[in-house]
Amino acid sequence: MHEQRSPSFEADIRPLFRDLDVEHMRPLNVFLDDYGFMSKPENATMVLDFLTGKKEPKMPPGGPFWSQEQLDLLARWMDAGYPK
């Protein structure tokens, strides 16, 4: 069994957010493309909660919603300590 590398924000997490999503959330002071914002645990948890539907409205508005694989990748990044 090979060990998976930890995901990084620049290579793995930032590309998950469409430009449309980034622009939609910016006026709400949610900066999906900003490592400084997303690397704060409370912000990353809030975003994950909206992506999973734990908080409403589920993101992104109108879909397409993230796959379990994408959600797991974001959670793995968080668990790894938010590597840049």
N, C-alpha and C positions, 0 to 999 in steps of 0.2 A: 504494500500500500504506500503510495507516494504522498508526501506532505504537500498540501496546497499552500501557495504563497498567500500572504495577507493581501486583500485588495487595497488599492490606494485610491484616494479621492480623484487625482488627476487622470489616472488611467482607467479606472473602473466605475467610479460613482458619478462623477460629473457627466460623462457621456450618457448616462441613463435618463437625464432630464432633457426633454426637448426644449429648444429655444422658446417655443410657444409657452411652455410651462414656466420657464424662468421669467419671461416677461409678464405673464399673468400674475405671478406671485410677488413680484418686486414692489408694486404699490401697497401690498399688505405687509411690507417689511419682512418678507421671507425671501432670503437670497440663496436660492438653490445652487447657484454657480459659484458661490463664495466659500472657500475653504474655511476662512475665519468664522463664518456664521455656522456652517454645517458641522464643524468639528466641536462645537459646544454640545455636550450630551443632551441638554434640554431641547435644543433646536432639532437635532437629528432624531430624537425620540418623537417629537411633535410631528415632524415630516413623515416618519415611518407610520405613526398612528393614523394620519390622514391617508397614506397610501394603502394601508391595509383595511381601511374602513372602520377602524376602532373609534375614530373621530369622524364626524360628518361635517361637510360633505366629503365623500371619498374623492381622492385626487387620482389622476387629473380629471378635472370637470368634463363629464361626458365620455371619458375613456380615451383611448384604450387603457385599461387598467394594467398595472404591472403584473407580470407572471410571478409565481412563487419563487422561481429561480432568481429573479431580479430583487424581490423582497429579501430573500436569504442573503444575497450578495451585500445589500445595504446593512443588514444585521451583522454579517460577518465583519464588515469594515468597522462597524461600531464596536464589536467585541474585541477587535484587534487593537483598539486604542486610537482610531481615527487617523491612520497614516496618511500623510499628504501624497 
